[in-house]
């Protein structure tokens, strides 16, 4: 996982799930599908040619976005902060 708080660096995007989104983007861009096959991250996800780490991050990102719509998060707080 990527750390963003070192040396004063921060993400420009401060919305919920921004850290997970950035990790997913970097994972996809560093995969062989994007680097060697020169495909877009979206094409790689549709074809399923991504490593298991990226698939896990995709699932985590989905769960984070879904939690934004869940009324129980009023008490628990948003994931990904």
Contact map, one row per residue, 1 for C-alpha under 8 A:
111000000000000000000010000000000000000000000000000000000000000000000000000000000
111100000000000000000010000000000000000000000000000000000000000000000000000000000
111111000000000000000000000000000000000000000000000000000000000000000000000000000
011111001110000000000000000000000000000000000000000000000000000000000000000000000
001111111100000000000000000000000000000000000000000000000000000000000000000000000
001111111000000000000000000000000000000000000000000000000000000000000000000000000
000011111000000000000000000000000000000000000000000000000000000000000000000000000
000011111100000000000000000000000000000000000000000000000000000000000000000000000
000111111110000000000000000000000000000000000000000000000000000000000000000000000
000110011111000000000000000000000000000000000000000000000000000000000000000000000
000100001111110001100000000000000000000000000000000000000000000000000000000000000
000000000111110000000000000000000000000000000000000000000000000000000000000000000
000000000011111001000000000000000000000000000000000000000000000000000000000000000
000000000011111101000000000000000000000000000000000000000000000000000000000000000
000000000000111111000000000000000000000000000000000000000000000000000000000000000
000000000000011111000000000000000000000000000000000000000000000000000000000001111
000000000000001111111000000000000000000000000000000000000000100110000000000000111
000000000010111111111100000000000000000000000000000000000000000000000000000000010
000000000010000011111110000000000000000000000000000000000000000000000000000000011
000000000000000011111111000000000000000000000000000000001001100000000000000000010
000000000000000011111111100000000000000000000000000000000000100000000000000000000
000000000000000001111111110000000000000000000000000000000000000000000000000000000
110000000000000000111111111000000000000000000000000000001000000000000000000000000
000000000000000000011111111100000000000000000000000001001100100000000000000000000
000000000000000000001111111110000000000010000000000000000000000000000000000000000
000000000000000000000111111111000000000000000000000000000000000000000000000000000
000000000000000000000011111111100000000000000000000011000000000000000000000000000
000000000000000000000001111111100100000010010000010001000000000000000000000000000
000000000000000000000000111111100110000010000000000000000000000000000000000000000
000000000000000000000000011111110110000000000000000000000000000000000000000000000
000000000000000000000000001111111110000000000000011000000000000000000000000000000
000000000000000000000000000001111111100000000000010000000000000000000000000000000
000000000000000000000000000000111111111010010000110000000000000000000000000000000
000000000000000000000000000111111111111110010000000000000000000000000000000000000
000000000000000000000000000011111111111000000000000000000000000000000000000000000
000000000000000000000000000000011111110000000000000000000000000000000000000000000
000000000000000000000000000000011111111000000000000000000000000000000000000000000
000000000000000000000000000000001111111100000000000000000000000000000000000000000
000000000000000000000000000000001110111110110000000000000000000000000000000000000
000000000000000000000000000000000100011111110000000000000000000000000000000000000
000000000000000000000000100110001100001111111000000000000000000000000000000000000
000000000000000000000000000000000000000111111100000000000000000000000000000000000
000000000000000000000000000000000000001111111110000000000000000000000000000000000
000000000000000000000000000100001100001111111111110000000000000000000000000000000
000000000000000000000000000000000000000011111111110000000000000000000000000000000
000000000000000000000000000000000000000001111111000000000000000000000000000000000
000000000000000000000000000000000000000000111111100000000000000000000000000000000
000000000000000000000000000000000000000000011111110000000000000000000000000000000
000000000000000000000000000000001000000000011011111000000000000000000000000000000
000000000000000000000000000100111000000000011001111101100000000000000000000000000
000000000000000000000000000000100000000000000000111111100000000000000000000000000
000000000000000000000000000000000000000000000000011111110000000000000000000000000
000000000000000000000000001000000000000000000000001111111000000000000000000000000
000000000000000000000001001100000000000000000000011111111100000000000000000000000
000000000000000000000000000000000000000000000000011111111110000000000000000000000
000000000000000000000000000000000000000000000000000111111111000000000000000000000
000000000000000000010011000000000000000000000000000011111111100000000000000000000
000000000000000000000001000000000000000000000000000001111111110000000000000000000
000000000000000000000000000000000000000000000000000000111111111000000000000000000
000000000000000000010000000000000000000000000000000000011111111100000000000000000
000000000000000010011001000000000000000000000000000000001111111110000000000000000
000000000000000000000000000000000000000000000000000000000111111111000000000000000
000000000000000000000000000000000000000000000000000000000011111111100000000000000
000000000000000010000000000000000000000000000000000000000001111111110000000001110
000000000000000010000000000000000000000000000000000000000000111111111000000000000
000000000000000000000000000000000000000000000000000000000000011111111100000000000
000000000000000000000000000000000000000000000000000000000000001111111100100001100
000000000000000000000000000000000000000000000000000000000000000111111100100001000
000000000000000000000000000000000000000000000000000000000000000011111110000000000
000000000000000000000000000000000000000000000000000000000000000001111111100000000
000000000000000000000000000000000000000000000000000000000000000000001111110000000
000000000000000000000000000000000000000000000000000000000000000000000111111100000
000000000000000000000000000000000000000000000000000000000000000000110111111111000
000000000000000000000000000000000000000000000000000000000000000000000011111110000
000000000000000000000000000000000000000000000000000000000000000000000001111110000
000000000000000000000000000000000000000000000000000000000000000000000001111111000
000000000000000000000000000000000000000000000000000000000000000000000000111111100
000000000000000100000000000000000000000000000000000000000000000100110000100111111
000000000000000110000000000000000000000000000000000000000000000100100000000011111
000000000000000111110000000000000000000000000000000000000000000100000000000001111
000000000000000110100000000000000000000000000000000000000000000000000000000001111
